[in-house]
Each structure stands twice: as structure tokens, then as C-alpha cells.
Amino acid sequence: MHRYLLNISYIGTAFRGIQKTVNKLQQPHLDTNTVQGSLELALRVFHPTNEIITVLSSRTDAGVHALHSTVHVDLQRPNGEPYDTTTLTGVLNRTLGKQRLPIRVLSSQLVADTFHCRYHATGRTYLYRFAVAKEPPSGNDNLRNKGFETFMPVEEIDRCYFLQAPRFDIDRVKAAAQMFIGVHDFRTFMSVSRQKGPSRDHPMFTVRKIDEVNIQPGKTLALAANATLAAETYDYWDVKIKAKSFVYKQVRRIVGALIAFGSGRIDDRCLYQMLTIPSKNSWDHRVLLAPACGLYLCRVHYRGEDN
């Protein structure tokens, strides 16, 4: 038996999420509406003698993408020899491509039997992309007020969060983002999860340390004439947040709070209270949860890496 680390990327809008659903009342089956289930289906082409069970380093929700995530899996080859990792990567990508699944294996590597892709990860970096219209929509009819007449590049559908925010102040957002760095109880910034467990009731469960929050100008993914028009219409921004781990929907709530602050919907006091008075009751409902389509798992970090 040999253990392999798969470095993967995927477009999340095609799946219900990364984690497969296990229904103990039904016969075991592959959940191909998830990234994990699709990977396990692709791994069957190697015909290992053991049951294929993948282990995830990170769990992303429906609509969230990954530029780099990791999975480990044990495979027993009939002749006892390890699979060639280059062949493993190529065959998996060819199989996923034939199934028209938006998952790509970036690389595969043989790792120690004691390696665990989740517990040995030293950190995770998330990227959130949003674009703010440079000019507010004109006119008084409902469609214009909702921004439906504003150009949106087709290449960016479900890849970025587009918003209308007159007088959006990115400098205020950058300054406020520094409040989140360090150790905090992020209970206010955790959405209610369907997952149950005794650890979730522990008073320290929502305590996390944010290592970095960086906000930089972004770029459109549009092509040709669409790229020019998109750059003229929107200011793109990239928010990168790095920590060892996050509570449920923490990044999307932080970004939503920062956007509300930059738009003037909430003030400094509101942001400070949400962060320093950890409670689900401290969440200000003027803050909108940032949509999943703008969120990317950018990298899973391990000790010994150069970056």
C-alpha cells in the first residue's frame, strides 16, 4: 500500500461542494456531484486492490473554487509496486476530461504512510475577487436601480462578485482589514453549520489566528474587447487571507463586512463590536454574506515549501 498526495484545482460552480455525502442507510455509491466523489470515480481506472477512500485537506462549499487544494489517497497496486506519479496525474486528468468535469490534478507525489494532508497543513490562503462599478447606474427605473443594465463580461460569470457601491472607499477597507489580523474569537463570523460534533460547543472552537490580510488591485478574466470594457467599467480587487484554519464561512463573512464598511452601510463601531463581542447576535444584518462565486482556495501550505 502506498500513499499519494494529489494537488488539485477545480471550478466549484459545477459541484455541490468538495466533500462527498455518505448515506449509511443506502448502498455505498459515488457522489459525482462533489469533487471528492468525482476524484474517487476517476481513480477507479487504476483498478487498485483496496477500497478507494480519499482524504481532504480542506472543505469548500458549493460554488467555491480552488486554485490549489490537496487530497491524499492510499492505493494498493496488484503487483505491489507504486504507481508512477506522472502517469497518475496524466491518466486522472484524461479521465476527468472525458467526463467533462472541471477538475485538474496539478501534480501527484508519493508521500509517507504517516502523512496526512489535513493535519500536516501549516496554513491555507484564500482569495476573494470582487469588482465595484466605477459609475453608479443612471435612471430611476427598477432595472437600472438593481444594476441589471451594467455590462458584465461573460467570462466572469460565477468567477467574481460584481457590485454597485457609490462612493466605495477602498482605503477605508484596507485600514479596517488590519483589525482582523491576529488571534480573535470569530464566533460572530461563523455561519451555522449542519455538521454536528462536541468540539463545536467548546468555547475555544471559534478562536482563530489570521496571519495575513492583503488587499490589492485585481484584473479581469475577460478577453479581447470584453477585457477593455470590463477595465473601463469596474475596479477589481483581490482580498487574500491566510490562516492555519477557518471557521465555517469565515472568509465570506469577513469580506462581506469589509465591503459593507467600504460602502458606508456600517461604521467603525459596528465592525469593532462584531469582532470584539463574539456572538451570533452581534452580526449586523446590514452586512451581506459575500457570494461563494468570488471565493478561491488559493493554496494549502505545508512545512518545507518555498512559498
Secondary structure, 3 states (H helix, E strand, C coil): CEEEEEEEEECHHHCCECCCCCCCCCCCCCCCCEHHHHHHHHHHHHCCCCCCCEEECCCCECCCEEEEEEEEEEECCCCCCCCCHHHHHHHHHHHHHHCCCCEEEEEEEEECCCCCCCCCEEEEEEEEEEEEECCCCCCCCHHHHCCCCCCCCHHHCCCCEEECCCCCCHHHHHHHHHHHCEEEECHHHCCCCCCCCHHHHCCCCCEEEEEEEEEEECCCCCCHHHHHHHHHHEEEEEEEEEECCCCCCHHHHHHHHHHHHHHCCCCHHHHHHHHHCCCHHHCCCCCCCCCHHHEEEEEEEECCCCC
